[in-house]
Structure formats: structure tokens, C-alpha cells
Amino acid sequence: MPNGCKLKPMDNLEYKAGVTADGYGIAPADEMPPALSADDFQQIEMSLDIPVADYIAEDTINFNPEETELEVGRIIANAKTGGVVFNGRDISSADPALLNPDCW
């Protein structure tokens, strides 16, 4: 420290691995996260949407393309068991005729 300087460095200016200057713990930047497995994605849920705007000629009708998705239903897939549920109905091993909503 230069002569005549009355400043004293704060204690938290020294480097400490895995800790912020305020003392909060952080993950090391050089460690890889654990590999993901099927257990991490045991159940995946997604909506089944039809982008209606893709099927309408823009010059034939006045519409907002951002608001023209048709939500058909929700699909839940279980990666561990192989089960698939569509709108609350198990279709994993269903008869193809049962997949037609007219048959419900």
C-alpha cells in the first residue's frame, strides 16, 4: 500500500472459491452438471396446438395470426413406462378406433 494512504482493503475483497463477495454460495463454473436420464423426464406434458394461421390465406380474411392457434388437447408422455395420455385418456395401447374423438 502506498505511503500516506489511509484506505484499508475490506475483508471480502480476497478471492474465496465457491462464495460471492457477499458470502453467498455459488456453483463452480468449471464443474459439469450431472447427465440427464429418463428419470429426469419421467413425465412430459405439452399442448397439441394447430397453427390455424398457416392454413388461411392472409388476403382472404382479416385476422390476427398471433391469436389463431387452436388448442386440440394436452398430451402427457411418461418416458419411464412408455405411457401416453391424451386429454386424460390413456392411448398407450388403445385400439385405433378409440383415437377418433367421434368414438368417445
Secondary structure, 3 states (H helix, E strand, C coil): CCCCCCCCCCHHHCCCCCECCCCCECCCCCCCCCCCCHHHHCEEEEEEEEEHHHHCCCCCCCCCHHHCEEEEEEEEEECCCCCEEECCEECCCCCHHHHCHHHC
